[in-house]
Amino acid sequence: MLQSLGRSVRYLRSSIGSRLYSTNNTTNTNNTGENGNEKTHFGFKTVNKDDKESMVKEVFDNVSSNYDLMNDVMSMGIHRLWKDELINTLNPTPGSHLLDVAGGTGDISFRFLDKIKTSPNYFPNIIKNGSSETLKSSSLPSSATVFDINQSMLNEGKKRGLTKGYTDQSDPSIDWVQGNSEALPFKDDTFNCYTVSFGIRNCTNIDQVLKEAYRVLKPGGRFLCLEFSQVPNPLLRFAYDQYSFNVIPVMGQLISGDRDSYAYLVESIRKFPDQENFVQMIQDAGFKQVTYKNLTFGICSIHSGFKL
């Protein structure tokens, strides 16, 4: 029965067309076009390497106001469990300083700060100043820096932060910085935690992003990446592809009026390196003890490495 089902899947895949199943996840971004410009991928399209950053920025500018809602709808809320698992894996304690790259609206950073406040070593202290209150602590100070190339995403996150009581004056504190993850505006050995969640696949030069992550981490610091991956089971992969290509762009159109941006996001997943190849890239950047674990049958995975 399984053999028959497998043959049916292979037939359907060939009849639907190879575009939906373009899993060519090469990391080589140094292809050169006829005019001498370096080429890279933007989803399934080939574009000038210098143009990709602005194209990705436009995508997230378009989806920023509905980004959190779309995450819930597309994943049926499962993305919340994935992000919880990322923070549980990190298990931060007071005194931790996080750089949350591609942090957007702050989902990971808020979880990070909430986790610190549940530590038995966290000692809160509410300071009243007239009619306002500021959260401080008598434990080691902790912070999260949300870093993103899209100011519109950061603006949405700031709004959420105010409702949660997190500011640059609270402890644990949060800050919002706009910039490019390939050239971080931070000194060497600044943070002891670095996370990137569903963002590194959108970067033009992933190897440079990883090198920058290594540079800004303190010795002993930890790198964690939560990203969509390759589903190893062919039957599950077929069902996942059908949902991704046929349902998610339609949801994007219905909820945010933007089909193309969500079609790109689906395509970008298929162009990202598989789990083992990404392990090698992290190691090449200098990280040690690099491991990964699959979540939800490999739909996404958490990669971990240490600066030792």
Backbone bond lengths (Angstrom), bond angles and torsions (degrees), N, CA, C in turn:
res aa  C-N    CA-C-N  psi(-1)  N-CA   C-N-CA  omega(-1)  CA-C   N-CA-C  phi
1 M - - - 1.465 - - 1.525 111.77 -
2 L 1.335 116.42 -43.77 1.451 120.10 178.90 1.517 111.48 -64.31
3 Q 1.368 115.52 -37.15 1.455 118.33 178.18 1.515 111.20 -64.53
4 S 1.340 115.80 -40.56 1.469 120.30 178.61 1.512 111.30 -64.53
5 L 1.336 116.07 -42.97 1.459 120.01 178.60 1.515 110.76 -64.27
6 G 1.341 116.21 -39.20 1.454 119.67 178.17 1.518 111.43 -61.87
7 R 1.366 116.92 -40.90 1.466 119.97 178.20 1.525 110.89 -63.97
8 S 1.339 116.06 -38.01 1.465 119.94 178.96 1.518 111.15 -64.24
9 V 1.327 115.87 -41.68 1.460 120.18 178.72 1.516 110.62 -62.03
10 R 1.364 116.39 -45.05 1.458 119.39 179.93 1.516 111.46 -62.41
11 Y 1.340 116.62 -37.57 1.459 119.78 178.33 1.521 111.08 -65.43
12 L 1.347 115.77 -44.89 1.457 119.42 -179.30 1.518 110.62 -63.32
13 R 1.316 116.77 -40.03 1.460 119.64 -179.24 1.534 110.90 -63.07
14 S 1.327 116.16 -41.30 1.461 118.57 -179.43 1.517 111.30 -71.09
15 S 1.324 117.73 -34.05 1.458 120.14 -177.87 1.517 112.26 -76.41
16 I 1.323 117.56 -31.12 1.459 120.27 179.26 1.517 110.50 -72.32
17 G 1.320 116.76 -34.75 1.470 118.85 178.27 1.508 110.85 119.86
18 S 1.301 114.06 151.79 1.462 119.16 -174.63 1.513 112.87 -75.02
19 R 1.344 120.69 -15.92 1.456 120.64 -174.99 1.513 111.73 -63.42
20 L 1.358 115.74 -41.55 1.456 118.54 -178.85 1.511 111.74 -63.95
21 Y 1.320 116.68 -25.79 1.457 119.03 -171.91 1.518 110.97 -115.61
22 S 1.307 115.69 32.08 1.467 120.19 177.89 1.515 108.51 -75.04
23 T 1.316 116.17 90.99 1.467 121.48 -177.72 1.517 110.40 -101.55
24 N 1.310 115.85 30.24 1.458 120.13 175.28 1.517 108.57 -72.65
25 N 1.347 116.38 91.46 1.459 120.35 -172.76 1.518 111.65 -98.85
26 T 1.315 115.99 41.54 1.461 119.50 177.77 1.519 110.73 -63.88
27 T 1.312 116.02 147.51 1.463 120.45 178.60 1.514 111.75 -101.10
28 N 1.322 117.87 4.49 1.457 120.77 -178.68 1.520 109.62 -75.09
29 T 1.330 116.50 113.98 1.457 120.98 -179.55 1.518 111.04 -112.57
30 N 1.328 116.52 19.14 1.451 120.19 -175.09 1.521 113.13 -106.34
31 N 1.368 118.20 20.32 1.444 120.41 175.19 1.518 109.35 -66.24
32 T 1.305 116.20 140.22 1.457 120.81 -176.64 1.511 110.33 -114.33
33 G 1.337 116.96 131.10 1.449 122.39 179.95 1.514 111.66 -81.66
34 E 1.346 114.47 179.99 1.452 120.01 -176.70 1.529 112.08 -63.16
35 N 1.317 117.17 -31.38 1.463 120.03 -178.51 1.522 113.01 -87.06
36 G 1.339 116.92 7.18 1.452 121.10 177.19 1.507 114.61 88.89
37 N 1.353 118.37 -5.17 1.454 121.55 179.06 1.521 109.88 -77.53
38 E 1.330 116.57 137.77 1.456 120.47 175.49 1.524 109.47 -68.56
39 K 1.333 115.67 142.66 1.448 121.99 -177.46 1.523 110.94 -111.66
40 T 1.323 115.63 154.58 1.457 122.04 173.60 1.519 107.25 -150.62
41 H 1.328 115.86 179.31 1.465 118.95 -179.00 1.522 110.58 -98.52
42 F 1.300 115.10 147.63 1.460 123.35 170.00 1.519 105.21 -130.35
43 G 1.351 115.57 91.65 1.452 118.42 -165.29 1.509 107.97 65.94
44 F 1.328 116.98 -130.20 1.455 121.21 178.79 1.527 112.16 -91.08
45 K 1.322 117.10 -1.22 1.458 120.53 -179.93 1.527 110.16 -88.14
46 T 1.324 115.50 152.15 1.462 121.35 172.36 1.524 107.94 -102.83
47 V 1.333 115.73 124.82 1.461 120.94 -175.30 1.521 109.30 -131.83
48 N 1.326 116.12 166.04 1.454 120.43 173.06 1.530 109.30 -63.91
49 K 1.304 115.75 136.41 1.468 120.36 -177.09 1.519 111.74 -58.69
50 D 1.332 116.13 -36.76 1.467 119.82 -178.30 1.523 112.34 -69.80
51 D 1.330 117.30 -16.75 1.471 120.57 -176.42 1.519 113.15 -92.15
52 K 1.341 117.49 -16.83 1.465 119.24 -170.78 1.524 112.61 -64.01
53 E 1.322 117.20 -41.51 1.463 119.71 -177.54 1.525 111.71 -56.56
54 S 1.322 117.30 -46.68 1.464 120.07 -179.20 1.520 111.16 -69.06
55 M 1.331 117.65 -31.71 1.466 120.85 179.04 1.523 110.96 -69.27
56 V 1.337 116.12 -41.71 1.468 119.68 176.90 1.524 110.27 -65.64
57 K 1.325 115.83 -41.47 1.462 120.11 178.82 1.526 110.64 -58.86
58 E 1.321 116.83 -40.96 1.462 120.40 179.48 1.528 111.48 -64.11
59 V 1.341 116.29 -39.20 1.463 120.08 177.72 1.516 110.96 -57.07
60 F 1.341 116.64 -49.61 1.456 119.88 -175.29 1.529 112.40 -77.20
61 D 1.313 117.47 -25.53 1.465 118.76 169.60 1.522 110.21 -62.36
62 N 1.327 116.12 -37.58 1.457 121.06 -178.34 1.518 112.83 -70.30
63 V 1.338 116.92 -34.12 1.467 119.52 -172.80 1.521 113.48 -101.89
64 S 1.333 118.71 -2.54 1.464 121.43 -169.49 1.527 113.43 -57.71
65 S 1.326 117.81 -41.45 1.474 120.09 -174.29 1.521 112.25 -70.59
66 N 1.332 117.76 -24.04 1.461 121.41 -179.67 1.523 112.73 -116.03
67 Y 1.333 116.66 13.48 1.462 120.60 -171.56 1.527 112.24 -61.73
68 D 1.311 117.21 -48.14 1.465 120.23 -177.57 1.522 111.55 -66.63
69 L 1.333 116.73 -40.24 1.463 120.27 177.54 1.520 110.83 -62.84
70 M 1.331 116.94 -43.77 1.455 120.34 -179.80 1.523 111.75 -64.16
71 N 1.318 117.62 -36.64 1.459 120.43 176.80 1.516 110.70 -59.38
72 D 1.327 115.97 -43.37 1.461 120.29 178.92 1.519 111.19 -64.00
73 V 1.327 116.46 -44.50 1.459 120.48 -176.51 1.528 110.58 -68.73
74 M 1.320 116.87 -47.52 1.466 120.48 -175.69 1.521 112.71 -64.09
75 S 1.330 116.24 -38.92 1.467 119.52 -175.75 1.523 112.28 -101.04
76 M 1.330 116.43 3.26 1.463 121.19 -176.11 1.534 110.81 55.97
77 G 1.316 114.66 34.02 1.461 121.08 176.65 1.512 114.88 84.94
78 I 1.335 117.54 -5.42 1.463 120.13 -175.34 1.523 111.61 -67.18
79 H 1.340 117.71 -25.23 1.474 119.11 -179.75 1.520 111.51 -59.45
80 R 1.330 117.34 -27.22 1.461 120.62 177.43 1.533 110.71 -64.90
81 L 1.327 116.04 -40.14 1.462 120.02 178.56 1.520 110.85 -68.12
82 W 1.326 116.88 -38.42 1.469 120.33 177.60 1.525 110.83 -61.50
83 K 1.318 115.97 -43.99 1.471 120.11 -178.69 1.530 110.69 -69.32
84 D 1.324 116.84 -36.32 1.468 119.79 174.87 1.525 110.44 -60.49
85 E 1.332 115.86 -41.88 1.468 120.31 -179.97 1.521 110.99 -64.96
86 L 1.324 116.94 -36.68 1.468 120.18 177.09 1.519 110.81 -59.73
87 I 1.330 116.82 -47.38 1.466 120.60 -178.76 1.519 111.20 -70.43
88 N 1.329 118.00 -36.49 1.461 119.96 175.93 1.531 110.80 -63.80
89 T 1.322 116.52 -34.87 1.469 120.76 176.50 1.519 110.64 -66.50
90 L 1.320 116.57 -42.23 1.463 120.97 178.38 1.517 111.35 -69.15
91 N 1.326 116.73 -42.22 1.466 123.87 178.35 1.533 112.24 50.00
92 P 1.337 117.51 61.60 1.465 120.31 -176.67 1.519 112.71 -70.46
93 T 1.297 116.37 154.03 1.461 123.21 177.26 1.521 108.91 -127.34
94 P 1.335 118.57 165.44 1.466 120.42 176.95 1.524 111.55 -52.68
95 G 1.322 115.35 137.82 1.450 120.97 -174.94 1.513 112.75 100.69
96 S 1.351 116.88 -4.32 1.457 121.18 179.67 1.527 110.73 -82.71
97 H 1.319 115.37 144.34 1.464 121.06 178.26 1.524 108.01 -129.74
98 L 1.312 115.30 114.82 1.459 122.95 -172.50 1.512 111.47 -102.90
99 L 1.335 115.15 137.05 1.458 121.35 164.14 1.519 106.77 -107.09
100 D 1.317 116.12 113.93 1.462 123.32 -176.72 1.525 108.36 -103.55
101 V 1.333 116.14 90.93 1.464 121.71 -175.08 1.526 110.35 -80.93
102 A 1.323 115.18 142.69 1.468 121.77 -171.49 1.523 108.81 56.62
103 G 1.338 114.62 35.17 1.466 121.21 -173.60 1.506 114.50 -73.88
104 G 1.335 117.02 -16.33 1.455 121.42 171.80 1.503 114.76 50.56
105 T 1.326 115.49 -114.76 1.464 121.28 -174.49 1.523 113.06 -88.15
106 G 1.328 117.81 6.95 1.455 120.50 169.28 1.512 117.27 91.63
107 D 1.322 118.67 11.31 1.467 120.50 -177.08 1.524 112.53 -53.83
108 I 1.318 117.26 -47.05 1.461 120.46 -177.30 1.527 110.61 -72.17
109 S 1.322 116.98 -43.58 1.468 120.42 -177.77 1.520 111.93 -63.17
110 F 1.321 117.13 -40.83 1.475 119.19 178.80 1.523 110.59 -64.03
111 R 1.313 116.68 -39.21 1.470 119.66 177.08 1.526 110.28 -65.24
112 F 1.317 116.50 -40.40 1.463 122.32 177.99 1.531 110.24 -58.67
113 L 1.329 117.18 -48.89 1.464 121.17 -178.31 1.524 111.20 -67.38
114 D 1.324 116.38 -39.91 1.470 119.90 177.55 1.527 110.75 -62.47
115 K 1.332 116.09 -39.36 1.469 120.34 -179.38 1.524 110.57 -64.67
116 I 1.319 117.15 -40.68 1.463 120.55 178.37 1.523 110.64 -60.82
117 K 1.315 116.77 -39.38 1.467 120.72 -177.54 1.521 112.35 -69.97
118 T 1.339 117.20 -15.76 1.466 119.49 176.68 1.528 112.09 -91.26
119 S 1.343 116.48 -4.43 1.464 120.15 -179.72 1.532 110.43 -67.97
120 P 1.338 117.59 141.13 1.471 119.57 176.32 1.526 112.20 -65.80
121 N 1.334 117.24 -12.74 1.465 120.94 179.19 1.528 112.85 -96.66
122 Y 1.319 115.69 7.95 1.466 119.61 177.61 1.531 108.82 -97.52
123 F 1.340 116.11 127.17 1.464 120.91 -176.77 1.531 108.63 -122.41
124 P 1.319 116.70 96.19 1.472 120.25 -174.88 1.516 112.53 -70.13
125 N 1.309 113.71 153.96 1.466 120.73 177.54 1.531 107.30 -150.14
126 I 1.321 117.47 112.70 1.450 122.78 -179.77 1.528 109.42 -88.65
127 I 1.329 115.73 118.90 1.463 120.95 179.70 1.522 108.97 -101.03
128 K 1.334 115.97 122.00 1.453 120.49 -179.66 1.525 110.21 -94.75
129 N 1.310 114.64 135.02 1.460 121.64 177.95 1.521 107.73 -132.73
130 G 1.335 115.39 88.72 1.454 119.75 -174.86 1.516 109.48 70.05
131 S 1.335 115.81 -122.44 1.457 120.39 -178.67 1.525 112.42 -91.13
132 S 1.340 117.69 -4.96 1.465 121.32 -178.10 1.519 110.81 -104.32
133 E 1.331 115.15 158.39 1.446 121.95 178.42 1.524 109.30 -128.70
134 T 1.326 117.20 143.13 1.458 122.72 177.63 1.513 109.04 -124.50
135 L 1.328 115.48 130.57 1.452 120.50 179.05 1.522 110.29 -80.78
136 K 1.311 116.50 117.01 1.460 122.38 174.07 1.524 108.05 -121.97
137 S 1.304 116.83 -179.40 1.458 119.72 175.07 1.512 109.00 -151.08
138 S 1.323 114.95 158.03 1.456 119.94 176.43 1.522 110.75 -99.10
139 S 1.333 116.77 7.60 1.461 121.11 174.96 1.521 109.17 -92.95
140 L 1.315 116.85 -177.98 1.460 120.23 179.77 1.531 110.06 -60.18
141 P 1.326 118.07 135.21 1.463 119.81 -178.36 1.528 111.52 -65.31
142 S 1.323 115.67 143.84 1.456 122.37 -179.69 1.518 108.79 -129.93
143 S 1.341 115.99 155.06 1.458 118.32 -178.22 1.518 111.00 -153.94
144 A 1.323 114.16 156.31 1.461 121.84 171.66 1.520 107.45 -128.14
145 T 1.309 116.14 132.57 1.461 121.83 174.95 1.524 107.72 -112.65
146 V 1.317 115.95 113.01 1.462 121.01 178.65 1.522 107.64 -87.14
147 F 1.314 115.26 121.55 1.466 121.35 -175.26 1.521 108.83 -120.65
148 D 1.333 116.35 127.25 1.464 119.54 -177.54 1.522 109.19 -153.51
149 I 1.316 116.76 150.68 1.455 121.01 178.83 1.522 111.96 -79.18
150 N 1.333 116.67 -16.81 1.463 122.05 -176.18 1.525 111.71 -103.80
151 Q 1.304 116.59 110.12 1.453 120.82 178.54 1.522 111.58 -62.94
152 S 1.323 116.68 -32.59 1.465 119.60 179.98 1.522 111.26 -64.32
153 M 1.319 117.67 -36.53 1.463 120.75 176.14 1.522 110.27 -67.48
154 L 1.328 116.87 -42.76 1.462 120.72 179.16 1.525 111.01 -62.80
155 N 1.321 116.84 -38.24 1.463 120.45 179.52 1.523 110.98 -62.28
156 E 1.332 116.37 -39.76 1.465 119.71 176.83 1.519 110.15 -64.79
157 G 1.329 116.69 -39.66 1.462 120.40 179.35 1.513 113.00 -65.75
158 K 1.335 116.65 -39.06 1.469 120.11 178.50 1.523 111.07 -59.39
159 K 1.320 116.74 -40.28 1.464 120.64 178.46 1.516 110.43 -60.31
160 R 1.331 115.67 -42.93 1.465 119.93 179.37 1.524 110.69 -65.92
161 G 1.347 116.01 -39.21 1.460 119.94 -178.60 1.515 112.67 -61.21
162 L 1.330 116.58 -39.77 1.461 120.65 179.64 1.515 111.05 -63.38
163 T 1.335 117.02 -38.49 1.469 119.85 179.56 1.526 111.67 -69.57
164 K 1.338 117.36 -23.59 1.460 122.00 -179.52 1.530 112.48 -93.88
165 G 1.333 116.92 -5.74 1.457 120.65 178.58 1.509 114.62 83.41
166 Y 1.336 117.80 16.14 1.456 121.56 179.42 1.524 109.91 -102.96
167 T 1.330 116.14 125.64 1.465 122.16 177.13 1.526 108.06 -138.63
168 D 1.328 116.19 -177.43 1.460 119.62 176.10 1.519 111.93 -75.92
169 Q 1.346 117.42 -4.85 1.461 121.77 179.05 1.524 112.47 -105.51
170 S 1.313 117.88 -12.60 1.465 120.48 179.83 1.523 109.34 -79.91
171 D 1.318 116.31 170.74 1.454 121.33 174.31 1.527 108.23 -139.91
172 P 1.326 118.61 110.78 1.461 126.09 7.05 1.530 112.09 -69.20
173 S 1.334 114.92 151.13 1.458 120.64 -174.18 1.524 111.04 -109.67
174 I 1.334 115.10 165.89 1.454 120.79 178.02 1.521 109.03 -138.41
175 D 1.316 115.03 141.95 1.453 121.43 178.34 1.520 108.03 -132.71
176 W 1.338 116.42 156.72 1.454 121.75 -174.82 1.522 108.72 -127.74
177 V 1.325 116.87 120.67 1.465 121.46 -174.41 1.529 109.29 -129.93
178 Q 1.323 115.44 130.52 1.460 121.18 178.26 1.533 109.56 -97.31
179 G 1.333 117.55 135.29 1.445 120.24 179.29 1.516 112.03 173.58
180 N 1.321 115.55 -173.73 1.459 123.49 -176.42 1.524 109.25 -104.44
181 S 1.315 117.24 127.59 1.464 121.33 -176.84 1.516 112.83 -69.97
182 E 1.331 118.05 -10.54 1.463 121.01 176.25 1.524 111.81 -83.65
183 A 1.339 117.43 -10.50 1.471 122.15 179.24 1.521 107.89 -146.50
184 L 1.319 116.74 76.46 1.461 121.19 -174.43 1.527 110.84 -69.95
185 P 1.326 117.60 136.76 1.471 121.27 -178.53 1.524 112.97 -87.11
186 F 1.327 116.41 43.02 1.461 121.52 -177.71 1.527 109.28 -127.16
187 K 1.327 115.38 153.80 1.453 121.23 179.37 1.526 110.67 -72.65
188 D 1.308 115.92 162.02 1.461 121.33 174.84 1.530 109.39 -59.95
189 D 1.332 115.95 148.76 1.473 122.29 171.75 1.527 112.04 56.18
190 T 1.332 117.05 49.22 1.459 121.00 -176.31 1.529 112.94 -99.09
191 F 1.327 117.69 -40.97 1.467 122.03 -172.63 1.524 110.31 -112.80
192 N 1.336 115.92 154.07 1.463 118.41 172.98 1.522 112.93 -105.65
193 C 1.338 117.15 -1.83 1.456 122.03 175.34 1.530 109.21 -139.18
194 Y 1.326 116.55 137.58 1.461 122.20 176.55 1.524 106.93 -134.84
195 T 1.310 116.56 123.50 1.463 120.50 175.58 1.518 109.65 -124.66
196 V 1.312 115.09 149.01 1.461 121.53 170.04 1.524 106.42 -141.67
197 S 1.314 115.36 122.78 1.460 121.24 -171.99 1.524 110.16 -122.00
198 F 1.325 115.49 115.58 1.467 122.50 178.11 1.527 111.88 52.58
199 G 1.328 115.95 40.28 1.458 119.03 -177.94 1.513 114.63 -135.90
200 I 1.325 117.82 -28.26 1.463 119.13 -171.40 1.526 111.51 -68.21
201 R 1.319 117.64 -25.70 1.471 119.23 -179.85 1.528 111.86 -68.38
202 N 1.332 117.48 -17.73 1.460 121.10 -179.93 1.524 112.76 -88.01
203 C 1.321 117.06 -4.80 1.465 120.81 -177.78 1.525 110.32 -80.47
204 T 1.317 115.67 147.44 1.470 120.80 -178.11 1.516 111.53 -71.89
205 N 1.325 117.10 -47.18 1.465 122.42 -177.12 1.523 109.06 -118.82
206 I 1.315 116.32 87.88 1.461 120.89 -175.19 1.523 111.34 -63.19
207 D 1.324 116.75 -36.52 1.461 119.05 179.22 1.519 111.46 -61.76
208 Q 1.330 118.45 -36.55 1.456 121.63 178.64 1.532 111.12 -71.11
209 V 1.322 116.50 -36.39 1.472 120.54 176.19 1.525 109.94 -60.25
210 L 1.322 116.64 -43.54 1.460 120.91 179.98 1.526 111.90 -66.20
211 K 1.323 116.99 -38.66 1.468 120.41 177.23 1.523 111.15 -63.46
212 E 1.328 116.63 -40.15 1.457 120.86 178.02 1.529 111.12 -67.04
213 A 1.325 116.70 -37.35 1.467 120.24 175.94 1.519 110.14 -59.51
214 Y 1.327 115.58 -45.22 1.472 120.14 179.45 1.523 110.87 -62.66
215 R 1.324 117.02 -41.12 1.470 121.51 -176.76 1.522 112.30 -62.68
216 V 1.329 118.16 -44.81 1.468 120.32 -172.52 1.527 112.87 -84.67
217 L 1.321 117.47 -10.24 1.461 119.64 176.38 1.522 110.78 -80.00
218 K 1.326 115.54 142.79 1.455 120.88 172.85 1.526 109.86 -71.95
219 P 1.323 118.39 155.77 1.464 119.74 172.09 1.530 110.04 -54.49
220 G 1.304 116.06 131.12 1.453 121.19 -174.86 1.516 113.05 90.81
221 G 1.334 116.84 -7.47 1.458 120.92 -179.35 1.518 111.83 -69.83
222 R 1.326 114.53 159.67 1.465 120.06 -174.27 1.526 111.96 -118.81
223 F 1.313 115.18 136.30 1.461 123.79 174.70 1.524 108.38 -104.06
224 L 1.339 116.15 130.64 1.457 120.68 176.07 1.527 108.96 -133.91
225 C 1.312 115.38 132.29 1.464 121.01 179.09 1.518 109.54 -126.74
226 L 1.323 116.03 123.66 1.462 122.81 172.74 1.520 106.91 -105.41
227 E 1.325 116.30 117.79 1.463 118.92 -175.35 1.526 110.63 -150.38
228 F 1.327 115.07 151.11 1.456 119.61 173.05 1.523 109.14 -61.62
229 S 1.338 115.62 142.62 1.453 120.87 -174.70 1.521 110.33 -130.60
230 Q 1.319 115.54 -165.05 1.458 121.87 -179.39 1.526 109.54 -100.03
231 V 1.318 116.47 124.51 1.463 121.74 179.12 1.529 108.29 -74.16
232 P 1.328 118.75 118.18 1.471 119.86 -173.97 1.522 114.42 -71.02
233 N 1.330 118.29 -32.15 1.459 120.78 -178.12 1.526 109.96 -76.95
234 P 1.348 119.22 122.43 1.467 120.42 -174.55 1.523 113.94 -64.55
235 L 1.312 118.40 -33.46 1.462 120.42 179.71 1.527 111.18 -70.30
236 L 1.330 115.40 -43.96 1.459 119.23 177.12 1.526 110.54 -66.47
237 R 1.347 115.68 -36.61 1.457 119.45 179.23 1.527 111.26 -63.64
238 F 1.320 116.60 -38.33 1.461 120.86 177.58 1.531 110.38 -61.88
239 A 1.337 116.82 -48.19 1.467 120.17 -179.87 1.528 111.05 -63.35
240 Y 1.326 115.57 -39.88 1.466 120.36 179.84 1.523 110.87 -65.31
241 D 1.316 117.42 -40.92 1.459 121.11 178.03 1.525 111.47 -63.74
242 Q 1.324 115.95 -41.80 1.463 119.13 178.75 1.533 110.90 -59.77
243 Y 1.323 115.66 -44.46 1.458 119.79 179.04 1.522 110.86 -65.29
244 S 1.319 116.34 -45.26 1.463 120.47 -174.85 1.525 111.90 -62.90
245 F 1.335 116.63 -49.47 1.452 120.00 -173.02 1.528 113.47 -81.34
246 N 1.320 116.82 -27.26 1.456 119.57 -173.84 1.522 114.28 -102.24
247 V 1.330 117.24 -22.47 1.462 120.05 -174.86 1.534 112.14 -107.97
248 I 1.337 117.10 -47.76 1.465 120.31 -173.52 1.530 112.64 -60.26
249 P 1.336 121.00 -47.01 1.468 118.96 177.95 1.528 113.10 -60.68
250 V 1.330 116.48 -34.90 1.465 119.90 177.65 1.521 110.45 -66.02
251 M 1.333 116.65 -41.69 1.466 120.25 175.78 1.518 110.67 -59.88
252 G 1.338 115.91 -42.07 1.462 119.65 178.35 1.516 111.95 -59.27
253 Q 1.328 116.20 -39.93 1.459 120.47 178.65 1.527 111.59 -66.85
254 L 1.326 116.48 -42.29 1.463 120.65 -176.66 1.523 112.27 -70.79
255 I 1.330 116.75 -40.72 1.460 120.18 -173.29 1.519 112.22 -87.90
256 S 1.336 116.84 -41.52 1.461 119.05 -174.58 1.528 113.41 -118.50
257 G 1.340 116.79 -1.06 1.453 119.64 -178.94 1.511 113.30 68.51
258 D 1.338 117.53 25.82 1.459 121.33 -174.99 1.518 109.92 -140.09
259 R 1.309 116.55 91.03 1.456 120.98 179.23 1.525 111.71 -75.27
260 D 1.331 116.58 -41.46 1.462 120.77 -172.01 1.524 112.74 -62.87
261 S 1.348 116.84 -40.14 1.466 119.58 -178.75 1.520 111.05 -62.62
262 Y 1.327 116.91 -40.25 1.462 119.65 -178.60 1.521 111.48 -77.30
263 A 1.331 117.13 -28.15 1.460 119.47 172.43 1.527 109.62 -63.82
264 Y 1.344 116.67 -40.48 1.472 119.85 176.95 1.523 110.82 -61.44
265 L 1.338 116.97 -45.08 1.467 119.84 -177.27 1.525 110.64 -60.06
266 V 1.328 117.36 -39.39 1.462 120.76 177.43 1.527 110.34 -65.50
267 E 1.314 117.03 -45.84 1.459 120.75 -179.52 1.525 111.34 -63.52
268 S 1.329 117.36 -36.88 1.464 120.13 -177.90 1.522 111.47 -63.99
269 I 1.333 116.82 -29.64 1.469 120.25 178.02 1.519 109.94 -64.22
270 R 1.336 116.34 -40.20 1.463 120.29 -177.09 1.523 112.06 -72.34
271 K 1.313 117.77 -18.32 1.463 121.01 179.65 1.526 112.43 -92.27
272 F 1.323 116.99 -7.43 1.465 120.05 -177.11 1.526 109.71 -79.79
273 P 1.346 118.40 146.02 1.466 120.82 179.95 1.521 112.10 -58.08
274 D 1.334 115.47 149.86 1.459 118.59 175.99 1.526 109.62 -72.09
275 Q 1.315 115.70 176.82 1.454 121.12 -170.68 1.529 112.64 -59.01
276 E 1.318 117.28 -46.14 1.462 120.24 -176.70 1.527 111.85 -69.67
277 N 1.319 117.38 -39.92 1.466 119.96 178.49 1.530 111.18 -65.48
278 F 1.328 116.15 -35.06 1.460 118.57 179.08 1.519 110.75 -70.43
279 V 1.324 117.25 -34.69 1.472 120.43 173.51 1.524 110.05 -54.99
280 Q 1.328 116.73 -45.84 1.458 120.89 -178.70 1.522 111.57 -63.61
281 M 1.328 117.07 -39.25 1.461 120.56 178.35 1.524 111.55 -63.06
282 I 1.332 116.42 -40.79 1.467 120.70 179.11 1.525 110.18 -65.48
283 Q 1.314 116.09 -41.73 1.467 119.67 177.46 1.525 111.17 -64.20
284 D 1.311 117.17 -39.76 1.465 120.77 179.77 1.532 111.84 -61.90
285 A 1.340 116.25 -26.23 1.468 120.13 178.86 1.521 111.87 -78.75
286 G 1.334 117.31 -7.78 1.455 120.69 176.54 1.515 115.04 114.58
287 F 1.324 118.39 -6.09 1.466 120.80 -176.43 1.521 111.04 -75.08
288 K 1.338 114.65 149.58 1.456 122.25 179.47 1.535 109.28 -115.03
289 Q 1.341 113.68 166.23 1.469 121.42 178.39 1.537 110.45 50.71
290 V 1.318 116.53 47.79 1.464 121.97 -177.15 1.530 109.58 -81.51
291 T 1.306 115.93 126.02 1.464 122.29 179.98 1.527 108.76 -138.26
292 Y 1.320 115.62 169.62 1.462 120.04 172.10 1.519 109.73 -148.19
293 K 1.314 115.37 157.58 1.464 120.72 172.66 1.519 108.34 -136.31
294 N 1.323 115.24 137.11 1.457 121.38 179.11 1.517 110.89 -81.98
295 L 1.323 115.27 144.09 1.454 122.13 175.50 1.529 108.50 -120.44
296 T 1.338 115.53 139.46 1.468 122.13 177.93 1.530 110.61 49.98
297 F 1.317 115.81 60.66 1.468 124.20 174.46 1.530 113.25 65.40
298 G 1.321 117.07 17.79 1.453 119.69 178.93 1.513 114.27 93.40
299 I 1.327 117.59 7.82 1.465 119.66 175.21 1.523 109.26 -58.49
300 C 1.304 115.92 -38.74 1.453 119.87 170.80 1.528 108.80 -139.61
301 S 1.323 115.83 170.40 1.455 119.73 -178.88 1.523 109.43 -148.04
302 I 1.314 114.66 159.09 1.466 121.79 174.91 1.518 107.73 -112.78
303 H 1.324 115.58 119.45 1.458 122.05 174.66 1.527 109.38 -100.60
304 S 1.302 116.35 140.29 1.461 122.05 -177.24 1.515 110.43 -131.54
305 G 1.335 116.37 141.22 1.451 120.75 174.61 1.526 109.45 -153.89
306 F 1.341 115.77 158.39 1.464 121.13 -177.78 1.529 110.42 -122.65
307 K 1.326 115.54 146.52 1.452 121.53 172.00 1.531 107.52 -91.19
308 L 1.306 116.10 101.96 1.456 121.57 -175.13 1.533 110.90 -118.75
